[in-house]
């Protein structure tokens, strides 16, 4: 059996570490300021998240990469056109921090770009 075909689709949220810690303590993540302004929580797929980091988080430190199984978010998760017409996952509801599959630091590498863990 091909494990890649049966693995749940992970989507990713880049977030300031302090904001995520606040969400964990409160039991709800309502989003970063850009999410609140746009009315939904921005996520990216594994194929999109590196470009998202470069475009929207260049040079920022103290970030975390939050991975969530897309299928667990129900109808509040919508795939909507964004950069270049590509479909991006947007969550139109608060996120329970307990839904995170993983939360890992997203440090800057020596080249000034964020150093990502393996993505799937």
Secondary structure in CASP SS format (residue, H / E / C, confidence):
PFRMAT SS
TARGET T0000
AUTHOR 0000-0000-0000
METHOD secondary structure of the structure
MODEL  1
X C 1.00
X C 1.00
X H 1.00
X H 1.00
X H 1.00
X H 1.00
X C 1.00
X C 1.00
X C 1.00
X E 1.00
X E 1.00
X E 1.00
X E 1.00
X E 1.00
X E 1.00
X E 1.00
X H 1.00
X H 1.00
X H 1.00
X H 1.00
X H 1.00
X H 1.00
X H 1.00
X H 1.00
X H 1.00
X H 1.00
X C 1.00
X C 1.00
X E 1.00
X C 1.00
X C 1.00
X C 1.00
X H 1.00
X H 1.00
X H 1.00
X H 1.00
X H 1.00
X H 1.00
X C 1.00
X C 1.00
X E 1.00
X E 1.00
X C 1.00
X E 1.00
X C 1.00
X C 1.00
X C 1.00
X C 1.00
X H 1.00
X H 1.00
X H 1.00
X H 1.00
X H 1.00
X H 1.00
X H 1.00
X H 1.00
X C 1.00
X C 1.00
X C 1.00
X C 1.00
X C 1.00
X C 1.00
X E 1.00
X E 1.00
X E 1.00
X E 1.00
X E 1.00
X E 1.00
X E 1.00
X H 1.00
X H 1.00
X H 1.00
X H 1.00
X H 1.00
X H 1.00
X H 1.00
X E 1.00
X E 1.00
X E 1.00
X E 1.00
X E 1.00
X C 1.00
X H 1.00
X H 1.00
X H 1.00
X C 1.00
X E 1.00
X E 1.00
X E 1.00
X E 1.00
X E 1.00
X C 1.00
X C 1.00
X C 1.00
X E 1.00
X C 1.00
X H 1.00
X H 1.00
X H 1.00
X E 1.00
X E 1.00
X E 1.00
X E 1.00
X E 1.00
X E 1.00
X C 1.00
X C 1.00
X E 1.00
X C 1.00
X C 1.00
X C 1.00
X C 1.00
X C 1.00
X E 1.00
X C 1.00
X C 1.00
X C 1.00
X C 1.00
X C 1.00
X C 1.00
END
